[in-house]
Amino acid sequence: MAFNNGYEQYRESSVYTATPEELVLMLYNGLVKFLMQAQMAINEKNIEKANNCIIKAQNILTEFRCTLDMKYDIAHQLDSLYDYMLSRLIDANIKKDNTIIEEILGYARELRNTWEQAMKIAKQQNSRTAQVAK
């Protein structure tokens, strides 16, 4: 019990101290995790768990859509992709179809990996800028 309590405190602390970029990465990781859990639940014929995991994935996608700054072209493109992913997850949830979840999982992994790479590039550029400023 103490381990779980300590772990929960660590998780909560990591969310409160994370940068906005790290929070987005956490959400992408959560999206991937919930989609994978939904797949396992469908394989195990655990309909309730599959439903709950798909809904959690949908909630993350909805959050991403709500936070887009639509003055940028990329935001419109991401909005279309997130909308498509949400629509497909509704179908996957109705049909309990792992093929659809696998499709969306591919997009989620690609988005996560791209975001992670962008964070690394930005960090490298920031450290170079800081060195030049010295």
N, CA, C and O atoms as a MOPAC input file, in Angstrom:
PM7 MOZYME 1SCF
protein

 N      0.81900 1    -1.19500 1     0.00000 1
 C      0.00000 1     0.00000 1     0.00000 1
 C      0.86200 1     1.25800 1     0.00000 1
 O      0.55900 1     2.22000 1    -0.70600 1
 N      1.93600 1     1.25500 1     0.79100 1
 C      2.81200 1     2.42100 1     0.85400 1
 C      3.45600 1     2.67900 1    -0.49800 1
 O      3.64100 1     3.83100 1    -0.89000 1
 N      3.80000 1     1.60500 1    -1.21800 1
 C      4.39600 1     1.75400 1    -2.54300 1
 C      3.42200 1     2.45100 1    -3.47500 1
 O      3.79500 1     3.38700 1    -4.18200 1
 N      2.17600 1     2.00000 1    -3.47700 1
 C      1.18000 1     2.61900 1    -4.34600 1
 C      0.98500 1     4.08700 1    -4.00700 1
 O      0.88600 1     4.92400 1    -4.90400 1
 N      0.93000 1     4.40500 1    -2.72400 1
 C      0.74400 1     5.78500 1    -2.30200 1
 C      1.92100 1     6.63900 1    -2.75100 1
 O      1.72200 1     7.75100 1    -3.23900 1
 N      3.14000 1     6.13900 1    -2.59500 1
 C      4.32500 1     6.86000 1    -3.03200 1
 C      4.35200 1     7.05200 1    -4.53100 1
 O      4.72200 1     8.11600 1    -5.02800 1
 N      3.95700 1     6.01200 1    -5.25100 1
 C      3.92200 1     6.09000 1    -6.70600 1
 C      2.89100 1     7.11500 1    -7.16300 1
 O      3.15300 1     7.89900 1    -8.07500 1
 N      1.73000 1     7.11000 1    -6.53700 1
 C      0.69200 1     8.08300 1    -6.89400 1
 C      1.16700 1     9.50700 1    -6.61200 1
 O      0.90400 1    10.41700 1    -7.39800 1
 N      1.86400 1     9.70100 1    -5.49400 1
 C      2.39200 1    11.03100 1    -5.18200 1
 C      3.42300 1    11.45900 1    -6.22500 1
 O      3.45800 1    12.61800 1    -6.63800 1
 N      4.26900 1    10.50100 1    -6.64700 1
 C      5.26900 1    10.79200 1    -7.67700 1
 C      4.58400 1    11.18400 1    -8.98700 1
 O      4.96000 1    12.17000 1    -9.62000 1
 N      3.57700 1    10.40300 1    -9.38700 1
 C      2.86500 1    10.69800 1   -10.63400 1
 C      2.22000 1    12.06400 1   -10.58200 1
 O      2.31700 1    12.83600 1   -11.53600 1
 N      1.56600 1    12.37100 1    -9.48100 1
 C      0.90000 1    13.66400 1    -9.33100 1
 C      1.93000 1    14.78300 1    -9.37400 1
 O      1.70800 1    15.80800 1   -10.01900 1
 N      3.03500 1    14.59700 1    -8.70500 1
 C      4.09600 1    15.59700 1    -8.69800 1
 C      4.67000 1    15.79900 1   -10.09300 1
 O      4.95400 1    16.92900 1   -10.48900 1
 N      4.84100 1    14.71800 1   -10.83600 1
 C      5.41400 1    14.84000 1   -12.17900 1
 C      4.47500 1    15.60800 1   -13.10700 1
 O      4.93900 1    16.31500 1   -14.00100 1
 N      3.18300 1    15.48100 1   -12.91100 1
 C      2.23400 1    16.24000 1   -13.72200 1
 C      2.30100 1    17.72700 1   -13.36900 1
 O      2.28000 1    18.58300 1   -14.25400 1
 N      2.38000 1    18.02500 1   -12.08000 1
 C      2.39400 1    19.43000 1   -11.65500 1
 C      3.69000 1    20.14200 1   -12.02000 1
 O      3.69700 1    21.36200 1   -12.19000 1
 N      4.78100 1    19.39900 1   -12.14300 1
 C      6.06600 1    20.03100 1   -12.42800 1
 C      6.47700 1    19.91300 1   -13.89700 1
 O      7.53100 1    20.42100 1   -14.28100 1
 N      5.67200 1    19.25900 1   -14.71300 1
 C      6.01500 1    19.05300 1   -16.12100 1
 C      5.82800 1    20.33800 1   -16.91800 1
 O      4.98600 1    21.17900 1   -16.60200 1
 N      6.63700 1    20.45900 1   -17.95100 1
 C      6.47000 1    21.56300 1   -18.89200 1
 C      5.24900 1    21.27000 1   -19.76500 1
 O      4.79800 1    20.12600 1   -19.81900 1
 N      4.71700 1    22.26400 1   -20.43700 1
 C      3.59000 1    21.99900 1   -21.34900 1
 C      3.93000 1    20.93700 1   -22.40000 1
 O      3.08700 1    20.11300 1   -22.75700 1
 N      5.15900 1    20.96600 1   -22.88300 1
 C      5.58100 1    19.97700 1   -23.88000 1
 C      5.56700 1    18.56400 1   -23.29900 1
 O      5.14100 1    17.61300 1   -23.95500 1
 N      6.03900 1    18.44300 1   -22.06100 1
 C      6.04800 1    17.13400 1   -21.39200 1
 C      4.62700 1    16.64200 1   -21.12200 1
 O      4.35500 1    15.44400 1   -21.19700 1
 N      3.72700 1    17.56700 1   -20.80700 1
 C      2.32800 1    17.18000 1   -20.58700 1
 C      1.70300 1    16.61800 1   -21.86000 1
 O      0.95200 1    15.64400 1   -21.80600 1
 N      2.00800 1    17.22800 1   -23.00600 1
 C      1.49300 1    16.71900 1   -24.27900 1
 C      2.03400 1    15.31700 1   -24.51700 1
 O      1.29500 1    14.43100 1   -24.94700 1
 N      3.31800 1    15.11000 1   -24.24100 1
 C      3.90300 1    13.77400 1   -24.40400 1
 C      3.22600 1    12.76600 1   -23.47400 1
 O      2.96400 1    11.63000 1   -23.87000 1
 N      2.94600 1    13.18200 1   -22.24700 1
 C      2.24100 1    12.29300 1   -21.30700 1
 C      0.87100 1    11.90900 1   -21.85800 1
 O      0.45000 1    10.75800 1   -21.74400 1
 N      0.18300 1    12.87200 1   -22.45000 1
 C     -1.13600 1    12.57800 1   -23.01900 1
 C     -1.02700 1    11.61300 1   -24.19500 1
 O     -1.83000 1    10.68800 1   -24.31900 1
 N     -0.03200 1    11.82900 1   -25.06200 1
 C      0.16100 1    10.88900 1   -26.17100 1
 C      0.48100 1     9.48800 1   -25.63700 1
 O     -0.03100 1     8.49500 1   -26.15200 1
 N      1.32000 1     9.41100 1   -24.61400 1
 C      1.61900 1     8.10800 1   -24.01300 1
 C      0.36600 1     7.47100 1   -23.42500 1
 O      0.16600 1     6.26100 1   -23.53800 1
 N     -0.46700 1     8.27800 1   -22.80400 1
 C     -1.72900 1     7.77200 1   -22.26000 1
 C     -2.64000 1     7.27200 1   -23.36100 1
 O     -3.29000 1     6.23700 1   -23.21300 1
 N     -2.69200 1     8.00100 1   -24.46700 1
 C     -3.50800 1     7.59100 1   -25.60800 1
 C     -3.06800 1     6.21700 1   -26.11200 1
 O     -3.89600 1     5.33300 1   -26.33300 1
 N     -1.77000 1     6.04800 1   -26.29000 1
 C     -1.23700 1     4.75600 1   -26.74300 1
 C     -1.56600 1     3.65800 1   -25.72600 1
 O     -1.99400 1     2.56400 1   -26.09400 1
 N     -1.36200 1     3.96400 1   -24.45700 1
 C     -1.61900 1     2.97600 1   -23.39900 1
 C     -3.08000 1     2.53300 1   -23.38500 1
 O     -3.36600 1     1.33700 1   -23.31700 1
 N     -3.99900 1     3.48700 1   -23.45000 1
 C     -5.41500 1     3.12500 1   -23.38700 1
 C     -5.86000 1     2.34000 1   -24.61500 1
 O     -6.70200 1     1.44700 1   -24.51100 1
 N     -5.30200 1     2.66700 1   -25.77100 1
 C     -5.64000 1     1.90400 1   -26.98000 1
 C     -5.12500 1     0.46800 1   -26.87800 1
 O     -5.81000 1    -0.47300 1   -27.28100 1
 N     -3.92700 1     0.30600 1   -26.34200 1
 C     -3.38300 1    -1.04200 1   -26.17200 1
 C     -4.19800 1    -1.83100 1   -25.14300 1
 O     -4.44900 1    -3.02300 1   -25.32100 1
 N     -4.60400 1    -1.16200 1   -24.07500 1
 C     -5.44100 1    -1.81600 1   -23.07200 1
 C     -6.79800 1    -2.20200 1   -23.65700 1
 O     -7.34700 1    -3.25200 1   -23.32100 1
 N     -7.33300 1    -1.36000 1   -24.52500 1
 C     -8.60800 1    -1.68100 1   -25.17300 1
 C     -8.46000 1    -2.91900 1   -26.03700 1
 O     -9.33600 1    -3.78400 1   -26.04600 1
 N     -7.35700 1    -3.00600 1   -26.75900 1
 C     -7.11700 1    -4.19300 1   -27.58500 1
 C     -7.06800 1    -5.45800 1   -26.73000 1
 O     -7.68300 1    -6.47100 1   -27.06500 1
 N     -6.33700 1    -5.38800 1   -25.63200 1
 C     -6.24300 1    -6.55900 1   -24.74700 1
 C     -7.61400 1    -6.91900 1   -24.19000 1
 O     -7.96800 1    -8.09500 1   -24.12000 1
 N     -8.37800 1    -5.91900 1   -23.79600 1
 C     -9.70400 1    -6.16900 1   -23.23100 1
 C    -10.62000 1    -6.82000 1   -24.26400 1
 O    -11.38800 1    -7.72100 1   -23.92900 1
 N    -10.54600 1    -6.37400 1   -25.50500 1
 C    -11.36400 1    -6.98200 1   -26.56200 1
 C    -10.94100 1    -8.43100 1   -26.76200 1
 O    -11.78800 1    -9.31300 1   -26.90700 1
 N     -9.62900 1    -8.68100 1   -26.77000 1
 C     -9.14600 1   -10.05400 1   -26.91500 1
 C     -9.62000 1   -10.94600 1   -25.77200 1
 O     -9.87000 1   -12.13600 1   -25.96400 1
 N     -9.73900 1   -10.36300 1   -24.58700 1
 C    -10.18800 1   -11.10000 1   -23.40000 1
 C    -11.70700 1   -11.11600 1   -23.27300 1
 O    -12.24700 1   -11.67800 1   -22.32000 1
 N    -12.40000 1   -10.49700 1   -24.23800 1
 C    -13.86500 1   -10.40100 1   -24.22900 1
 C    -14.38800 1    -9.62500 1   -23.02000 1
 O    -15.50300 1    -9.85800 1   -22.55300 1
 N    -13.56800 1    -8.70400 1   -22.52300 1
 C    -13.96400 1    -7.85300 1   -21.40800 1
 C    -14.51000 1    -6.55100 1   -22.00400 1
 O    -13.78800 1    -5.56700 1   -22.16800 1
 N    -15.79200 1    -6.58100 1   -22.31700 1
 C    -16.45100 1    -5.48500 1   -23.03200 1
 C    -16.44400 1    -4.19000 1   -22.21900 1
 O    -16.22100 1    -3.11400 1   -22.77300 1
 N    -16.68300 1    -4.28600 1   -20.92400 1
 C    -16.73100 1    -3.09000 1   -20.08600 1
 C    -15.37100 1    -2.39700 1   -20.04200 1
 O    -15.29000 1    -1.17600 1   -20.18000 1
 N    -14.30900 1    -3.16700 1   -19.85100 1
 C    -12.96800 1    -2.57900 1   -19.81000 1
 C    -12.60600 1    -1.98300 1   -21.17200 1
 O    -12.02500 1    -0.89900 1   -21.23700 1
 N    -12.94100 1    -2.67700 1   -22.24800 1
 C    -12.66200 1    -2.16700 1   -23.58800 1
 C    -13.36800 1    -0.83100 1   -23.78800 1
 O    -12.76700 1     0.12500 1   -24.27900 1
 N    -14.62400 1    -0.76400 1   -23.41300 1
 C    -15.40000 1     0.47000 1   -23.51900 1
 C    -14.73900 1     1.59700 1   -22.73100 1
 O    -14.57900 1     2.70400 1   -23.24400 1
 N    -14.35600 1     1.32000 1   -21.49200 1
 C    -13.74800 1     2.34100 1   -20.63900 1
 C    -12.42900 1     2.84800 1   -21.22000 1
 O    -12.15600 1     4.04700 1   -21.19500 1
 N    -11.62300 1     1.94200 1   -21.73800 1
 C    -10.33300 1     2.34400 1   -22.30800 1
 C    -10.51700 1     3.15500 1   -23.58300 1
 O     -9.80300 1     4.13300 1   -23.80300 1
 N    -11.45000 1     2.76700 1   -24.40900 1
 C    -11.71500 1     3.53000 1   -25.63600 1
 C    -12.23500 1     4.91800 1   -25.29200 1
 O    -11.85100 1     5.89900 1   -25.92900 1
 N    -13.09100 1     5.00900 1   -24.30600 1
 C    -13.60400 1     6.32000 1   -23.88900 1
 C    -12.47700 1     7.19600 1   -23.34700 1
 O    -12.45400 1     8.39800 1   -23.61200 1
 N    -11.54400 1     6.61600 1   -22.59400 1
 C    -10.39900 1     7.39200 1   -22.10700 1
 C     -9.56100 1     7.90500 1   -23.27600 1
 O     -9.09800 1     9.04600 1   -23.26200 1
 N     -9.37000 1     7.06600 1   -24.27900 1
 C     -8.63200 1     7.49000 1   -25.47800 1
 C     -9.37900 1     8.62000 1   -26.18200 1
 O     -8.76500 1     9.58900 1   -26.62800 1
 N    -10.69500 1     8.49700 1   -26.28200 1
 C    -11.50100 1     9.54600 1   -26.90700 1
 C    -11.39000 1    10.85100 1   -26.12200 1
 O    -11.31400 1    11.92700 1   -26.71300 1
 N    -11.38100 1    10.75800 1   -24.80000 1
 C    -11.26100 1    11.96200 1   -23.96900 1
 C     -9.93900 1    12.67600 1   -24.22000 1
 O     -9.90000 1    13.90600 1   -24.25400 1
 N     -8.86600 1    11.92900 1   -24.39500 1
 C     -7.56500 1    12.54100 1   -24.68700 1
 C     -7.61400 1    13.24100 1   -26.03800 1
 O     -7.13900 1    14.36900 1   -26.17200 1
 N     -8.18400 1    12.58100 1   -27.03400 1
 C     -8.29800 1    13.20400 1   -28.35300 1
 C     -9.14800 1    14.47100 1   -28.30000 1
 O     -8.83100 1    15.46400 1   -28.95600 1
 N    -10.21100 1    14.43400 1   -27.53000 1
 C    -11.06700 1    15.61300 1   -27.36600 1
 C    -10.28400 1    16.74600 1   -26.71500 1
 O    -10.41100 1    17.90200 1   -27.11600 1
 N     -9.48600 1    16.42100 1   -25.72500 1
 C     -8.64700 1    17.43200 1   -25.06700 1
 C     -7.65700 1    18.03600 1   -26.06100 1
 O     -7.46100 1    19.25100 1   -26.08300 1
 N     -7.03700 1    17.19300 1   -26.87700 1
 C     -6.13000 1    17.70900 1   -27.90700 1
 C     -6.85700 1    18.68100 1   -28.83300 1
 O     -6.32400 1    19.73900 1   -29.16700 1
 N     -8.06200 1    18.32700 1   -29.24500 1
 C     -8.82200 1    19.19900 1   -30.15000 1
 C     -9.14400 1    20.53600 1   -29.49000 1
 O     -9.08700 1    21.58100 1   -30.13800 1
 N     -9.47900 1    20.50200 1   -28.21400 1
 C     -9.86000 1    21.73800 1   -27.50600 1
 C     -8.68600 1    22.69200 1   -27.31700 1
 O     -8.88400 1    23.89700 1   -27.15800 1
 N     -7.47500 1    22.16300 1   -27.33400 1
 C     -6.32300 1    23.01000 1   -27.04500 1
 C     -5.59100 1    23.48800 1   -28.30100 1
 O     -4.57400 1    24.17300 1   -28.20000 1
 N     -6.09700 1    23.13600 1   -29.47100 1
 C     -5.44400 1    23.56900 1   -30.70700 1
 C     -5.60300 1    25.07400 1   -30.90800 1
 O     -6.67600 1    25.63300 1   -30.68100 1
 N     -4.53600 1    25.70900 1   -31.32900 1
 C     -4.57400 1    27.13100 1   -31.66400 1
 C     -4.82300 1    27.22900 1   -33.16600 1
 O     -3.91100 1    27.02900 1   -33.96900 1
 N     -6.04700 1    27.53300 1   -33.53300 1
 C     -6.48600 1    27.43600 1   -34.92500 1
 C     -5.94400 1    28.54700 1   -35.83300 1
 O     -6.30700 1    28.61100 1   -37.00800 1
 N     -5.09800 1    29.40300 1   -35.31300 1
 C     -4.50600 1    30.41200 1   -36.20000 1
 C     -3.34600 1    29.82000 1   -37.01100 1
 O     -2.78900 1    30.49600 1   -37.87600 1
 N     -2.98000 1    28.56800 1   -36.73700 1
 C     -1.91200 1    27.89400 1   -37.47500 1
 C     -2.49000 1    26.80700 1   -38.37900 1
 O     -3.42500 1    26.10100 1   -38.00100 1
 N     -1.92500 1    26.68400 1   -39.56900 1
 C     -2.39700 1    25.66700 1   -40.52200 1
 C     -2.29900 1    24.25700 1   -39.94600 1
 O     -3.19500 1    23.43800 1   -40.15300 1
 N     -1.22000 1    23.97400 1   -39.22900 1
 C     -1.02600 1    22.62900 1   -38.68000 1
 C     -2.15900 1    22.27400 1   -37.71500 1
 O     -2.52700 1    21.10500 1   -37.59900 1
 N     -2.70400 1    23.25600 1   -37.03400 1
 C     -3.79800 1    23.00500 1   -36.09500 1
 C     -5.02600 1    22.48700 1   -36.83100 1
 O     -5.71300 1    21.59200 1   -36.33900 1
 N     -5.30000 1    23.03300 1   -37.98700 1
 C     -6.44500 1    22.57500 1   -38.78700 1
 C     -6.22500 1    21.13600 1   -39.25700 1
 O     -7.15000 1    20.32400 1   -39.26800 1
 N     -4.99400 1    20.83900 1   -39.63900 1
 C     -4.67500 1    19.48200 1   -40.07800 1
 C     -4.78500 1    18.49100 1   -38.92600 1
 O     -5.33400 1    17.40000 1   -39.08400 1
 N     -4.26000 1    18.87900 1   -37.76700 1
 C     -4.37100 1    18.00400 1   -36.59200 1
 C     -5.82500 1    17.83100 1   -36.17100 1
 O     -6.23600 1    16.73800 1   -35.78200 1
 N     -6.59700 1    18.90000 1   -36.24700 1
 C     -8.01100 1    18.81900 1   -35.89400 1
 C     -8.73300 1    17.79400 1   -36.77100 1
 O     -9.53500 1    17.00100 1   -36.27900 1
 N     -8.44200 1    17.81800 1   -38.06000 1
 C     -9.05700 1    16.84300 1   -38.97400 1
 C     -8.63900 1    15.41600 1   -38.61400 1
 O     -9.45900 1    14.49800 1   -38.62100 1
 N     -7.35900 1    15.24400 1   -38.30000 1
 C     -6.87200 1    13.91800 1   -37.93300 1
 C     -7.50400 1    13.44600 1   -36.62300 1
 O     -7.95600 1    12.30500 1   -36.52400 1
 N     -7.53500 1    14.32200 1   -35.62100 1
 C     -8.14200 1    13.95500 1   -34.33800 1
 C     -9.62500 1    13.63700 1   -34.51600 1
 O    -10.13400 1    12.70100 1   -33.89900 1
 N    -10.31900 1    14.40200 1   -35.34700 1
 C    -11.73300 1    14.15000 1   -35.61100 1
 C    -11.92000 1    12.77200 1   -36.25500 1
 O    -12.81400 1    12.01400 1   -35.87900 1
 N    -11.07000 1    12.46700 1   -37.22100 1
 C    -11.12600 1    11.14500 1   -37.86400 1
 C    -10.87600 1    10.03800 1   -36.83600 1
 O    -11.59300 1     9.03800 1   -36.80300 1
 N     -9.85500 1    10.22700 1   -36.00000 1
 C     -9.52600 1     9.21700 1   -34.99600 1
 C    -10.69400 1     9.01100 1   -34.03100 1
 O    -11.02000 1     7.87900 1   -33.67500 1
 N    -11.31800 1    10.10500 1   -33.61200 1
 C    -12.48500 1    10.00800 1   -32.72300 1
 C    -13.62300 1     9.23800 1   -33.38600 1
 O    -14.24000 1     8.37200 1   -32.76700 1
 N    -13.89000 1     9.55600 1   -34.62600 1
 C    -14.96600 1     8.88800 1   -35.36100 1
 C    -14.70100 1     7.38400 1   -35.47300 1
 O    -15.59800 1     6.56400 1   -35.27900 1
 N    -13.45500 1     7.04800 1   -35.78900 1
 C    -13.09500 1     5.63100 1   -35.91600 1
 C    -13.18200 1     4.91300 1   -34.56500 1
 O    -13.56300 1     3.74400 1   -34.50500 1
 N    -12.83000 1     5.61200 1   -33.48800 1
 C    -12.91900 1     4.97500 1   -32.17300 1
 C    -14.36700 1     4.73300 1   -31.76400 1
 O    -14.66100 1     3.76500 1   -31.06200 1
 N    -15.25400 1     5.59000 1   -32.19100 1
 C    -16.67900 1     5.33800 1   -31.93100 1
 C    -17.09100 1     4.04500 1   -32.62800 1
 O    -17.76800 1     3.20500 1   -32.03600 1
 N    -16.68200 1     3.88900 1   -33.88300 1
 C    -16.96600 1     2.64100 1   -34.60900 1
 C    -16.33400 1     1.44400 1   -33.91800 1
 O    -16.96600 1     0.39900 1   -33.76200 1
 N    -15.07800 1     1.60500 1   -33.50300 1
 C    -14.37400 1     0.50200 1   -32.83200 1
 C    -15.08000 1     0.10300 1   -31.55300 1
 O    -15.15300 1    -1.08100 1   -31.22400 1
 N    -15.59900 1     1.08200 1   -30.83100 1
 C    -16.27500 1     0.79200 1   -29.57200 1
 C    -17.61000 1     0.08700 1   -29.80700 1
 O    -17.97300 1    -0.83400 1   -29.07500 1
 N    -18.32300 1     0.52200 1   -30.81600 1
 C    -19.60500 1    -0.11600 1   -31.13100 1
 C    -19.39800 1    -1.56300 1   -31.56100 1
 O    -20.10900 1    -2.47100 1   -31.13000 1
 N    -18.39800 1    -1.75000 1   -32.42700 1
 C    -18.16000 1    -3.07500 1   -33.00800 1
 C    -17.17500 1    -3.92400 1   -32.21600 1
 O    -17.03500 1    -5.12000 1   -32.46900 1
 N    -16.48700 1    -3.29900 1   -31.25100 1
 C    -15.39400 1    -3.94900 1   -30.51000 1
 C    -14.41900 1    -4.55800 1   -31.51700 1
 O    -14.12500 1    -5.75300 1   -31.49200 1
 N    -13.92900 1    -3.68500 1   -32.40500 1
 C    -13.11400 1    -4.07900 1   -33.55400 1
 C    -11.64900 1    -3.68500 1   -33.33900 1
 O    -11.30200 1    -2.50400 1   -33.35800 1
 N    -10.80400 1    -4.68700 1   -33.13600 1
 C     -9.38700 1    -4.43100 1   -32.92000 1
 C     -8.66700 1    -3.92600 1   -34.16400 1
 O     -7.62800 1    -3.27600 1   -34.05200 1
 N     -9.19800 1    -4.21200 1   -35.33100 1
 C     -8.57600 1    -3.72300 1   -36.55900 1
 C     -8.62100 1    -2.19900 1   -36.59700 1
 O     -7.64700 1    -1.54800 1   -36.97600 1
 N     -9.74200 1    -1.64700 1   -36.20700 1
 C     -9.87700 1    -0.18300 1   -36.16600 1
 C     -8.95300 1     0.39200 1   -35.09400 1
 O     -8.27900 1     1.39800 1   -35.31500 1
 N     -8.93000 1    -0.25500 1   -33.93800 1
 C     -8.06800 1     0.23800 1   -32.85600 1
 C     -6.60700 1     0.20200 1   -33.29300 1
 O     -5.84700 1     1.11900 1   -32.98200 1
 N     -6.21000 1    -0.84000 1   -34.00600 1
 C     -4.83200 1    -0.93600 1   -34.49300 1
 C     -4.51000 1     0.21900 1   -35.44200 1
 O     -3.41000 1     0.77000 1   -35.40000 1
 N     -5.46500 1     0.58200 1   -36.29200 1
 C     -5.27100 1     1.71500 1   -37.20000 1
 C     -5.02300 1     2.99900 1   -36.40100 1
 O     -4.08400 1     3.74300 1   -36.68500 1
 N     -5.85900 1     3.24600 1   -35.41700 1
 C     -5.75700 1     4.46700 1   -34.61900 1
 C     -4.50400 1     4.43100 1   -33.75100 1
 O     -3.87200 1     5.46300 1   -33.52500 1
 N     -4.14900 1     3.26300 1   -33.27400 1
 C     -2.92400 1     3.09900 1   -32.49300 1
 C     -1.70300 1     3.47600 1   -33.33100 1
 O     -0.75700 1     4.07200 1   -32.81600 1
 N     -1.72000 1     3.13500 1   -34.60500 1
 C     -0.62700 1     3.52400 1   -35.49900 1
 C     -0.49100 1     5.03300 1   -35.59400 1
 O      0.61600 1     5.56800 1   -35.52500 1
 N     -1.61600 1     5.72000 1   -35.75200 1
 C     -1.58100 1     7.18300 1   -35.78700 1
 C     -1.09200 1     7.75300 1   -34.45300 1
 O     -0.28300 1     8.68000 1   -34.42100 1
 N     -1.59400 1     7.18700 1   -33.36200 1
 C     -1.22000 1     7.68200 1   -32.03200 1
 C      0.27700 1     7.51900 1   -31.78500 1
 O      0.92400 1     8.42600 1   -31.26200 1
 N      0.81800 1     6.38000 1   -32.15500 1
 C      2.26200 1     6.15400 1   -31.98100 1
 C      3.07000 1     7.12600 1   -32.84100 1
 O      4.07700 1     7.67500 1   -32.39300 1
 N      2.62200 1     7.33000 1   -34.06400 1
 C      3.33300 1     8.24100 1   -34.96600 1
 C      3.30500 1     9.66900 1   -34.42000 1
 O      4.32200 1    10.36200 1   -34.44400 1
 N      2.15900 1    10.10300 1   -33.93600 1
 C      2.05200 1    11.43500 1   -33.34600 1
 C      2.94100 1    11.56300 1   -32.11500 1
 O      3.63400 1    12.56600 1   -31.94200 1
 N      2.91700 1    10.54900 1   -31.26800 1
 C      3.74700 1    10.56500 1   -30.05500 1
 C      5.22300 1    10.63300 1   -30.41300 1
 O      5.96300 1    11.44400 1   -29.85700 1
 N      5.65400 1     9.77900 1   -31.34300 1
 C      7.05900 1     9.74000 1   -31.71600 1
 C      7.50200 1    11.04600 1   -32.36500 1
 O      8.61500 1    11.51400 1   -32.12900 1
 N      6.63500 1    11.63200 1   -33.17900 1
 C      6.94300 1    12.91400 1   -33.81300 1
 C      7.07000 1    14.00200 1   -32.76200 1
 O      7.98900 1    14.81900 1   -32.81700 1
 N      6.15100 1    14.01700 1   -31.80600 1
 C      6.19900 1    15.02100 1   -30.74100 1
 C      7.47200 1    14.85800 1   -29.91300 1
 O      8.12600 1    15.84400 1   -29.57200 1
 N      7.81800 1    13.63100 1   -29.59500 1
 C      9.01300 1    13.35300 1   -28.80700 1
 C     10.26500 1    13.83900 1   -29.55900 1
 O     11.16000 1    14.43700 1   -28.96200 1
 N     10.31600 1    13.58100 1   -30.85100 1
 C     11.43900 1    14.03700 1   -31.67000 1
 C     11.48600 1    15.55700 1   -31.73100 1
 O     12.56300 1    16.14600 1   -31.64600 1
 N     10.34900 1    16.18900 1   -31.87400 1
 C     10.29200 1    17.65300 1   -31.89800 1
 C     10.80200 1    18.24400 1   -30.58400 1
 O     11.49200 1    19.26300 1   -30.58300 1
 N     10.46000 1    17.60400 1   -29.47300 1
 C     10.94900 1    18.07000 1   -28.16900 1
 C     12.47200 1    17.99200 1   -28.10100 1
 O     13.12400 1    18.90800 1   -27.60000 1
 N     13.03400 1    16.89700 1   -28.60700 1
 C     14.49700 1    16.74000 1   -28.59700 1
 C     15.17200 1    17.80400 1   -29.45500 1
 O     16.18000 1    18.38700 1   -29.05400 1
 N     14.62000 1    18.05300 1   -30.62700 1
 C     15.18900 1    19.06200 1   -31.53400 1
 C     15.11700 1    20.44000 1   -30.89100 1
 O     16.08500 1    21.20000 1   -30.93600 1
 N     13.97700 1    20.76600 1   -30.29300 1
 C     13.81100 1    22.06700 1   -29.63700 1
 C     14.79100 1    22.21400 1   -28.47800 1
 O     15.35700 1    23.28800 1   -28.27300 1
 N     14.99000 1    21.15300 1   -27.73200 1
 C     15.91600 1    21.18800 1   -26.59500 1
 C     17.34700 1    21.42300 1   -27.08800 1
 O     18.09100 1    22.19600 1   -26.48600 1
 N     17.73000 1    20.76000 1   -28.17800 1
 C     19.06700 1    20.95200 1   -28.74800 1
 C     19.23600 1    22.38500 1   -29.23700 1
 O     20.27500 1    23.00400 1   -29.00900 1
 N     18.22400 1    22.90600 1   -29.90400 1
 C     18.30200 1    24.27400 1   -30.41000 1
 C     18.38300 1    25.27300 1   -29.26200 1
 O     19.12200 1    26.25400 1   -29.34200 1
 N     17.62700 1    25.02600 1   -28.19800 1
 C     17.65500 1    25.92400 1   -27.04700 1
 C     19.01700 1    25.91100 1   -26.36600 1
 O     19.50200 1    26.95400 1   -25.92900 1
 N     19.64200 1    24.72900 1   -26.27200 1
 C     20.94900 1    24.65900 1   -25.62900 1
 C     22.00500 1    25.33800 1   -26.49500 1
 O     22.92400 1    25.96300 1   -25.96600 1
 N     21.88700 1    25.22200 1   -27.83300 1
 C     22.81800 1    25.91900 1   -28.73500 1
 C     22.65400 1    27.42800 1   -28.61100 1
 O     23.63800 1    28.16800 1   -28.58200 1
 N     21.40100 1    27.88000 1   -28.53700 1
 C     21.12200 1    29.31300 1   -28.39900 1
 C     21.69000 1    29.83000 1   -27.09500 1
 O     22.24900 1    30.92700 1   -27.05400 1
 N     21.55800 1    29.06000 1   -26.02800 1
 C     22.08000 1    29.47000 1   -24.72900 1
 C     23.60800 1    29.53700 1   -24.75700 1
 O     24.19700 1    30.42000 1   -24.13300 1
 N     24.25000 1    28.62100 1   -25.47000 1
 C     25.72400 1    28.63700 1   -25.55900 1
 C     26.20300 1    29.83700 1   -26.35800 1
 O     27.20800 1    30.45500 1   -26.00500 1
 N     25.49100 1    30.17800 1   -27.44100 1
 C     25.86800 1    31.32800 1   -28.25700 1
 C     25.69200 1    32.61800 1   -27.46800 1
 O     26.47300 1    33.55600 1   -27.62500 1
 N     24.67500 1    32.66700 1   -26.62300 1
 C     24.39900 1    33.87400 1   -25.83500 1
 C     25.47300 1    34.12800 1   -24.77400 1
 O     25.63600 1    35.26000 1   -24.31800 1
 N     26.19700 1    33.09100 1   -24.38400 1
 C     27.23900 1    33.26700 1   -23.35800 1
 C     28.36600 1    33.97000 1   -23.97200 1
 O     29.36700 1    34.23400 1   -23.30500 1

